[in-house]
């Protein structure tokens, strides 16, 4: 994970920003290009397509590089810049000013800061065992990923769900539960109560840090967008490995959460991912607060 933070007002030399742009494109370019190639051939990927369909950041935008707000690029020409339409010429080079962030989105910045702060402060919970994916196919006629086989029978999946306590705290997972699974969840979740329930132990909450990064592009540094995206890739892999789907065709070993050993493995992966989310969330808060202060 990169941790570079460009200091607002300090210009990056031409050699530096060109190198940073090359590094960014090498980190995310293969992911973006693979998505485009598969989409053109109508080849689905049950694991990673989610990162391009659920999140509304185009592969071409993911490959673009930006230094973030208020960081001038020395000796640059607007035609060279990936977000050229958002740069303005300043004394020290071309820059994306924080005060050009749309005024009508200030309320979003305030909401996001409150959400990120409260999510960070809330104790992490590690007792869901990834059962949200199981709840999404519970007693369903067809699975959400119809082109991927299930590794257990419908009866076995139902048994796991019914013998477990569903403890999902993330609305955007809960809303895809089958109607039969909804009343089995400990919490009756709603969009309006997202900030009251989300906590950093949740794999989807970590995944969603990518949304918070790309939602303020190009005012968010591309290093942070890439770090959030690649962490979301890790989260998605754990998410699907813990699911009832058979992913042997993509060489993914299942985390068999229907067993005690599998649940322990899932919690270990969940804890490690949660720790990775802490500095990402802190960096996002720094960017969001800077924008709110100057927008």
C-alpha positions as CSV (number, residue, x, y, z in Angstrom):
1,X,0.0,0.0,0.0
2,X,1.3,3.4,-1.0
3,X,1.2,6.1,1.7
4,X,2.5,9.1,-0.3
5,X,0.7,12.3,0.6
6,X,1.3,15.3,-1.5
7,X,1.5,18.5,0.5
8,X,-1.0,21.1,-0.6
9,X,0.7,24.1,-2.2
10,X,4.0,22.3,-2.8
11,X,4.7,21.8,-6.5
12,X,5.7,18.4,-7.8
13,X,8.6,18.5,-10.3
14,X,7.9,17.2,-13.8
15,X,10.1,14.2,-13.2
16,X,8.2,13.4,-10.0
17,X,4.7,13.7,-11.3
18,X,5.5,11.8,-14.5
19,X,6.9,8.9,-12.4
20,X,3.9,9.0,-10.0
21,X,1.6,8.7,-13.0
22,X,3.5,5.8,-14.5
23,X,3.4,4.0,-11.1
24,X,-0.4,4.5,-10.8
25,X,-1.1,3.2,-14.2
26,X,1.1,0.1,-13.6
27,X,-0.8,-0.6,-10.4
28,X,-4.4,-0.4,-11.7
29,X,-4.0,-0.6,-15.5
30,X,-4.1,-4.4,-15.7
31,X,-7.3,-4.5,-13.6
32,X,-9.0,-1.8,-15.7
33,X,-7.9,-3.3,-19.1
34,X,-9.0,-6.8,-18.1
35,X,-12.4,-5.5,-17.2
36,X,-12.8,-3.7,-20.6
37,X,-11.6,-6.8,-22.5
38,X,-13.9,-9.1,-20.7
39,X,-16.9,-6.8,-21.1
40,X,-16.3,-6.5,-24.8
41,X,-16.3,-10.3,-25.0
42,X,-19.2,-10.7,-22.6
43,X,-17.1,-12.8,-20.3
44,X,-18.3,-12.4,-16.7
45,X,-16.2,-12.6,-13.5
46,X,-18.3,-13.3,-10.4
47,X,-15.6,-12.0,-8.1
48,X,-14.2,-8.8,-9.6
49,X,-16.9,-7.5,-11.9
50,X,-18.6,-6.2,-8.8
51,X,-15.8,-3.6,-8.4
52,X,-16.8,-2.0,-11.8
53,X,-20.6,-2.5,-11.7
54,X,-21.5,-1.8,-8.1
55,X,-19.1,1.1,-8.0
56,X,-19.7,3.7,-10.6
57,X,-16.1,4.5,-11.6
58,X,-15.2,3.6,-15.2
59,X,-12.1,1.6,-15.9
60,X,-10.8,4.5,-18.0
61,X,-11.2,6.9,-15.0
62,X,-9.5,4.5,-12.7
63,X,-6.4,4.6,-14.9
64,X,-6.3,8.4,-14.8
65,X,-3.8,10.0,-12.5
66,X,-4.3,13.1,-10.3
67,X,-2.2,14.6,-7.6
68,X,-5.3,15.6,-5.7
69,X,-6.4,19.1,-4.7
70,X,-4.0,22.1,-4.4
71,X,-0.9,20.3,-5.6
72,X,0.7,22.1,-8.5
73,X,2.4,20.2,-11.3
74,X,5.5,22.0,-12.5
75,X,6.4,22.2,-16.2
76,X,3.2,20.6,-17.3
77,X,1.0,21.2,-20.3
78,X,-2.8,20.8,-20.0
79,X,-2.8,18.4,-22.9
80,X,-0.6,16.0,-20.9
81,X,-2.9,15.9,-17.9
82,X,-5.4,13.1,-17.4
83,X,-8.0,15.4,-15.8
84,X,-7.0,18.4,-17.9
85,X,-10.4,20.0,-17.8
86,X,-10.2,20.3,-14.0
87,X,-6.8,21.9,-13.9
88,X,-6.1,25.6,-13.8
89,X,-2.8,27.4,-14.4
90,X,-1.2,28.7,-11.2
91,X,2.0,30.4,-10.2
92,X,3.8,27.1,-9.6
93,X,2.2,25.0,-12.3
94,X,-1.1,23.4,-13.2
95,X,-3.3,22.6,-10.2
96,X,-6.8,21.4,-9.3
97,X,-7.9,23.9,-6.7
98,X,-9.9,22.6,-3.7
99,X,-12.2,25.7,-4.1
100,X,-13.4,24.3,-7.4
101,X,-15.1,21.4,-5.7
102,X,-18.8,21.8,-6.5
103,X,-20.6,23.9,-4.0
104,X,-23.8,21.9,-4.2
105,X,-21.8,18.9,-2.9
106,X,-20.7,20.4,0.4
107,X,-23.5,18.6,2.2
108,X,-22.1,15.3,0.9
109,X,-18.7,16.2,2.3
110,X,-20.2,16.9,5.7
111,X,-22.2,13.7,5.7
112,X,-19.2,11.6,4.6
113,X,-16.9,13.1,7.3
114,X,-19.5,12.3,10.0
115,X,-19.9,8.7,8.6
116,X,-16.2,8.0,8.3
117,X,-15.5,9.4,11.8
118,X,-18.3,7.4,13.4
119,X,-17.4,4.2,11.5
120,X,-13.8,4.6,12.7
121,X,-14.9,5.1,16.3
122,X,-17.3,2.3,16.5
123,X,-15.8,-1.1,17.8
124,X,-15.2,-3.6,15.1
125,X,-17.4,-6.7,15.0
126,X,-16.3,-10.0,13.7
127,X,-19.3,-12.3,14.1
128,X,-21.1,-12.1,10.8
129,X,-18.9,-14.9,9.2
130,X,-19.8,-13.6,5.7
131,X,-23.3,-15.1,5.9
132,X,-24.7,-12.2,3.8
133,X,-23.8,-14.1,0.6
134,X,-25.6,-17.1,1.9
135,X,-28.7,-15.0,2.9
136,X,-28.8,-13.8,-0.7
137,X,-29.4,-17.3,-2.1
138,X,-31.4,-18.7,0.9
139,X,-34.5,-20.5,-0.5
140,X,-34.0,-18.7,-3.8
141,X,-34.9,-20.4,-7.1
142,X,-31.8,-18.9,-8.8
143,X,-28.5,-17.7,-7.4
144,X,-27.4,-14.1,-8.0
145,X,-24.4,-15.3,-9.9
146,X,-26.3,-17.7,-12.2
147,X,-23.3,-18.6,-14.2
148,X,-21.4,-19.9,-11.2
149,X,-22.2,-23.2,-9.5
150,X,-22.9,-23.5,-5.8
151,X,-20.6,-25.7,-3.8
152,X,-23.4,-26.9,-1.5
153,X,-26.9,-28.0,-2.2
154,X,-29.8,-25.6,-1.6
155,X,-30.8,-27.7,1.4
156,X,-27.3,-27.5,2.9
157,X,-27.2,-23.7,2.4
158,X,-30.6,-23.3,4.1
159,X,-29.4,-25.5,7.0
160,X,-26.3,-23.2,7.5
161,X,-28.4,-20.1,7.4
162,X,-31.1,-21.5,9.8
163,X,-28.5,-22.8,12.3
164,X,-26.6,-19.5,12.4
165,X,-27.6,-16.1,13.6
166,X,-27.5,-13.6,10.8
167,X,-25.7,-10.5,12.1
168,X,-25.3,-8.3,9.0
169,X,-24.8,-4.6,9.8
170,X,-24.4,-3.3,6.3
171,X,-27.5,-2.2,4.5
172,X,-26.1,-2.5,1.0
173,X,-25.6,-6.2,1.7
174,X,-28.8,-6.7,3.6
175,X,-30.9,-5.2,0.9
176,X,-30.0,-8.2,-1.4
177,X,-31.2,-10.8,1.2
178,X,-34.0,-13.0,-0.1
179,X,-37.4,-12.2,1.4
180,X,-37.2,-15.4,3.5
181,X,-33.8,-14.3,5.0
182,X,-34.7,-10.7,5.9
183,X,-36.5,-11.5,9.1
184,X,-33.7,-13.8,10.2
185,X,-31.2,-10.9,10.5
186,X,-30.6,-9.6,14.0
187,X,-31.0,-6.0,12.8
188,X,-33.7,-4.5,10.6
189,X,-31.5,-2.3,8.5
190,X,-32.5,0.8,6.4
191,X,-30.7,3.3,4.2
192,X,-31.4,6.0,6.8
193,X,-29.6,4.1,9.6
194,X,-26.4,3.3,7.7
195,X,-24.3,5.6,9.9
196,X,-25.7,4.0,13.0
197,X,-24.7,0.4,12.1
198,X,-21.6,0.4,9.8
199,X,-18.4,-0.6,11.5
200,X,-14.9,-1.2,10.3
201,X,-14.9,-4.9,10.9
202,X,-17.4,-5.3,8.0
203,X,-15.8,-6.4,4.8
204,X,-18.2,-4.3,2.7
205,X,-17.5,-1.2,4.8
206,X,-13.8,-1.6,3.9
207,X,-14.7,-2.2,0.3
208,X,-16.8,1.0,0.3
209,X,-13.7,3.1,1.1
210,X,-13.0,2.8,-2.6
211,X,-16.3,4.6,-3.3
212,X,-15.4,7.4,-0.9
213,X,-12.1,7.8,-2.8
214,X,-13.4,7.8,-6.4
215,X,-16.5,9.9,-5.5
216,X,-14.3,13.0,-5.0
217,X,-12.0,12.4,-8.0
218,X,-10.0,14.3,-9.3
219,X,-9.7,16.1,-5.9
220,X,-8.6,12.9,-4.3
221,X,-5.0,11.8,-5.0
222,X,-4.8,8.8,-7.3
223,X,-2.5,7.0,-4.9
224,X,-5.3,6.9,-2.4
225,X,-7.8,5.8,-5.1
226,X,-5.5,3.0,-6.1
227,X,-4.9,1.9,-2.5
228,X,-8.6,1.9,-1.8
229,X,-9.3,0.0,-5.0
230,X,-6.7,-2.7,-4.4
231,X,-7.9,-3.1,-0.8
232,X,-11.4,-3.5,-2.2
233,X,-10.1,-6.3,-4.5
234,X,-8.8,-8.1,-1.4
235,X,-12.0,-7.6,0.4
236,X,-14.1,-8.9,-2.6
237,X,-11.9,-12.0,-2.8
238,X,-12.5,-12.8,0.9
239,X,-16.2,-12.0,0.5
240,X,-16.6,-14.5,-2.3
241,X,-14.3,-17.1,-0.9
242,X,-16.6,-17.2,2.2
243,X,-19.7,-17.5,0.0
244,X,-21.5,-20.8,-1.0
245,X,-20.2,-20.4,-4.6
246,X,-17.8,-22.8,-6.2
247,X,-14.9,-20.7,-7.4
248,X,-12.5,-23.5,-8.3
249,X,-12.6,-22.4,-12.0
250,X,-10.7,-19.2,-11.0
251,X,-8.4,-21.1,-8.5
252,X,-10.0,-19.5,-5.4
253,X,-10.0,-21.8,-2.4
254,X,-13.2,-21.5,-0.4
255,X,-13.3,-20.3,3.2
256,X,-15.8,-23.0,4.5
257,X,-17.6,-20.9,7.0
258,X,-20.0,-23.8,7.6
259,X,-17.2,-25.3,9.7
260,X,-15.6,-24.1,12.9
261,X,-12.2,-24.0,11.1
262,X,-13.6,-22.0,8.3
263,X,-15.2,-19.4,10.6
264,X,-11.9,-19.0,12.4
265,X,-10.2,-18.5,9.0
266,X,-12.8,-15.9,7.9
267,X,-12.4,-13.9,11.2
268,X,-8.7,-13.9,10.8
269,X,-8.9,-12.5,7.2
270,X,-11.6,-10.1,8.4
271,X,-9.4,-8.7,11.2
272,X,-6.4,-8.3,8.9
273,X,-8.5,-6.4,6.4
274,X,-10.0,-4.2,9.1
275,X,-6.5,-3.2,10.2
276,X,-5.7,-2.2,6.6
277,X,-8.8,0.0,6.5
278,X,-7.7,2.2,9.4
279,X,-5.0,4.3,7.6
280,X,-7.1,4.4,4.4
281,X,-10.0,5.9,6.4
282,X,-7.7,8.4,8.1
283,X,-6.2,9.5,4.8
284,X,-9.7,9.9,3.3
285,X,-10.8,12.0,6.2
286,X,-7.8,14.3,5.7
287,X,-8.8,14.8,2.0
288,X,-12.5,15.3,2.8
289,X,-11.8,17.8,5.6
290,X,-9.4,19.8,3.4
291,X,-12.1,20.0,0.7
292,X,-14.8,21.0,3.1
293,X,-12.5,23.7,4.6
294,X,-11.8,25.2,1.1
295,X,-14.8,24.3,-1.0
